[in-house]
Amino acid sequence: MPHKHLVLFDIDGTLLHSGGCGRAASRLATLEVFGTIGILDDVNFAGKTDWQILLEALIPANISGEHIQQRLDIFNQVVAHHLAAIIADFPVRPCAGAPEVVAALCENPAVVIGIVTGNMAGLVPIKLRQAGYDPGDFKVGAFGSEGWKRSMLPPLALERAQTHSGGTFAPERIVIIGDTPNDITCAESIQARTLAVATGPFSVDALRSHQPTHLFDTLADTGAVLSAILQNGHV
């Protein structure tokens, strides 16, 4: 069966609760790679790419955007090293219902699932494994080391999904699942539908104001979530 549906998941607050491990690893890596954390402790990470977070934290410390970009590959390696060393000390766990939804989608041959996340690429398999997921189930991805704005990532993931599947995906057959307003608005870059879930820092009402295609408190109602993902329009 040819693939017909592309489902792109955010990670933190959508697939898993990281318990602060990403921020802790970023703090260690930022200090090691750039010699300062700048104002990192004051930066809100929610819905942002790690590249954007570095810009917000370090430009006030007189570190240029160009210098940050030049060291992204090194930062990716260093932050992954730190995360692997500390993640067992944090209460990482899957979000309610997310493993069941992922498992059901993996069993559907018409679906390609992937990742669109603000995390640096090196962090993704470490977090997924710690929360009990198989990173190999997510066939494509776009990461926070590839764009300073969230909206830059869905086109990369779509291009990779089309290469992976050998076909195209109609916009109404693409769903981006996330827990922040940026997860909703970034879908406009590929005219995808959106499924917002209030398992992160934003309430149902806060997410509703950004007009997602579908909105859930959690992903725990597997049947309803799958219906929203696999049907066109509103359920």
N, C-alpha and C positions, 0 to 999 in steps of 0.2 A: 504494500500500500504506500503510495507517495505521501510524503509529509504534507499536511495541510495547515497545521497549527504551530505557531511559535509562542512559547511561554517563557518570559524572561523575569527571573526573580531578583529582587534586592536581597541582601543578606541580613544585615543587622536590623533587628526589630521586625523582620519579615520571616526569614527562615530560622533565625536563632537569636537568643539573648546572649550577648557577649560578656556581660558582667564587668565591663570596663577593661577587658584585656587589650583591645585595640588601642585605646587611648594610652594605656600604660606602655605598650610596645612603641607607639609613635613618639612618646616623650623620650624614651631611651634612645631611639634611633635618631631623632632630630638633634638631640644634644651631641651624639657621636658624630654625625655627618656634617652638621653645620656649626657646631661649637656653642650653640645657644638654643633654647627652646622659644626665644622671643616671648610672645604673649599666648603661646599654645594653651596654657591652662585656662585662658579666658575664651577660647574659641569653642563655639557650639559645633559639634561634628555632624549633627543630624542632617541627612539628605545631601551632604557635600561630598565631593571627591577628596581623596587624600592630597592630591595636588593643590586643590583650592585651599584646603586647610593649611598646608605649608605656606602658601602665599599670604593668607590672612595672619598667620602667626609670625612670619619672619620678615616680611617687608617692613613692618614697624621697627624691626631691629636692624634696619639698613642692609638687609640682604636682598639682592635684586631678584626679580623674577627670572631673569636669564640664568643667574647662578643656580637658582633652585631647579630650573629645568635641566640644566647640565648634569645635576647630581641625582636626578630621579632614579636612574637605574641602580646607582649605588645605594640610595635610600631604600629602594624596593628590597634589595638583598639584605640590608642590615635590619630593617624592621621585621622581615620574615624570620631572621635569625633570633631576634629578641622575643618575638611572639612564641616561637616554638619552645623557647626556654622557659617561659613564664605561664603559658596558657593553662597548664594543669592546676595552677593556683587560683583560678577564677571560676565562678559558677556558670560556665557556659552550658546552655541547654537549648533544645529546640523550642520554637514557638508552638503554641497550641495548634494542633491539626496540620502543621506544615509537613511533617514527615509522611503523613497519610496522603496528602495531596500530591506530593512529589512522587510517591510510590505508585499511585494510580496513574499519573501522567506518564511515568516511565513504562507502564504496561500497555500504553496506547500507541500503536505503531504510526498513527497519524500525527503524533506530536513530537516536536523537538523542544527540549527544555534547555534553558541557559541562564546565565547570570548577567545582570547589569548592576554593578556595584561601585560605590565610591572607594572601596578598599583597593589598596595596591595589589597587583596581581599575585604577589608572593604570599599574601595573607590568606587568600581564599581557600586553598585546600586545607590549610592548617585549621581554620575556623570550622569548615564544613565537617572535617573528620571528628573534631572534638565534640561536635553536636550530634554525631551519629549518622551523618550523611556520607554517601559515596561520591566524592568529587567527580568521578567518571560518569555519573548520571547526567551531569550538566555538560552538554556537548559543545556549547559555544559560550563566549563571554566577552564582556568589555569592562574595563577596570579603571580605577581611579588614578592609575599611572599613565592613562592614555588621554585624559582630557581634564582641563581645569574647571569645566562646567559639566553638570550632569547631562545636559542635552546633547553633548558631543558623543555620548556613549551608545545610545540605541542604534544609530546608523552603523556603527562598527559591528555591533552584535548581529544586526540584520544581515549585513554583508557576509559575515562569517557563517551565519545559519544557511544562507542561500548557497554558499560554496559547499558547506557540509552536506546539504540535502540534494544538491543538484537541481534545485527548482526555486521558485519564488513563493513568497507568502503575501497574500492580499492583506491590506492594513486591518480589515475587520477580523482577520484570523490571527492577529498578533495581540498578545496581552502582556502588559508590564504590571507586575505585582510588587507593591511596596507599601511602606508605612509612613511616608513623609510627603508633603506637598511637592517637593522636587521630583519624587518618583512619578507623580501624576503629570506634572507639567512637562517633564522630559519626553514623555510619550508623543508629544506634538511633533517632535523632530522626525518621526516616521509614521505619523497619523495612526498610531496604535490605540487600541482600547486599554483601559486601566482598571485594575482591581486594587482598591486601597483597603488596608487592614489596620485596625487600631491596636496593634500589639507593640507598637513603638511609643515614642514620646508624644504623639499627637492623638487627640481624642477623635471620636467619630464625627462630632460636630465640626472640629477644625478641618478634618479631611473633606467633609461634605462640601465645605465652602469652596473647594477647588474643583468640584464637579467631576469626580471620577465616574467612569462608566458603571462600576460596581463598588459597593462598600460593605465591609463586614467588620464586626467587632473582633473576631478571630477567624482562623481558617478551620475551626473545629468541625463545622458542618460540611463534611467532605462532599456529599452529594450536591449541596447547593453551590459550593465553590466550583466544583467541576462543571456544573451546568452553566454557571456564569462564564467560565473560561471558554467552554467549547461551543456555546451558542452565540450567534451574532446578536448585537444589540443588547438591550436590557432584559434581565430575567424577570 
